Amino acid sequence: MPKFLSREEIDKILGIDPNERKLSQDEIKLLIEELKKVEKEYGVPHGGLSEEIIKTIMKKMGFEDVKFYDYNGNPI
């Protein structure tokens, strides 16, 4: 059975700092779905969640080691 490389092994091979890892397309979709869900739950307009709430959601989803940027390209 072939062994698949872990995300950490791939990052090491590519020389990517794991502290600056970006989300994969699948992870982005999951995060956007969760953000929309929370926005709807709290009656917040699209893009109206605070950085603190976004960070909390990302941590809950296991993305605390990922650099995430807002719509203006500023790191959150």
C-alpha positions in Angstrom: 0.0 0.0 0.0 1.5 3.4 -1.0 2.3 5.8 1.8 0.9 9.3 1.4 2.9 12.3 2.6 1.5 14.4 5.4 0.9 18.1 5.1 3.9 18.7 7.4 6.1 16.5 5.2 5.0 18.3 2.0 5.6 21.7 3.7 9.1 20.6 4.7 9.9 19.4 1.1 8.7 22.6 -0.4 10.4 24.8 2.2 7.2 26.3 3.4 7.1 27.7 6.9 4.2 25.9 8.6 3.4 29.0 10.6 2.6 30.8 7.3 0.6 28.0 5.7 -2.3 29.0 3.6 -5.7 27.3 3.5 -6.3 24.7 0.8 -9.3 25.2 -1.5 -11.3 22.6 0.5 -10.4 24.3 3.8 -11.4 27.7 2.4 -14.8 26.3 1.4 -15.3 24.8 4.9 -14.3 28.1 6.5 -16.6 30.2 4.3 -19.5 27.9 5.0 -18.9 28.2 8.8 -18.5 32.0 8.6 -21.8 32.3 6.7 -23.5 30.0 9.2 -22.3 32.2 12.1 -23.2 35.4 10.3 -26.7 34.1 9.8 -27.0 32.8 13.3 -26.1 36.2 14.8 -27.8 38.3 12.1 -24.5 39.9 11.0 -24.2 41.2 7.5 -21.7 39.4 5.2 -18.2 40.3 6.2 -19.3 41.8 9.5 -17.7 39.3 11.9 -15.0 40.7 14.1 -11.4 39.5 13.8 -11.8 37.9 17.3 -14.8 35.8 16.2 -13.0 34.8 13.0 -9.9 33.7 15.0 -12.1 31.8 17.4 -13.8 30.0 14.5 -10.5 29.2 12.8 -9.1 27.8 16.1 -12.2 25.7 16.6 -11.7 24.3 13.1 -8.0 23.6 13.7 -6.7 26.4 11.5 -4.9 28.4 14.2 -1.5 27.9 12.5 -2.8 29.3 9.2 -2.3 32.8 8.0 -5.6 34.3 6.9 -6.1 37.5 5.1 -9.1 39.8 4.9 -10.6 41.2 1.7 -8.1 44.0 1.7 -5.1 41.6 1.9 -4.4 42.4 5.6 -3.5 39.5 7.9 -6.0 38.6 10.5 
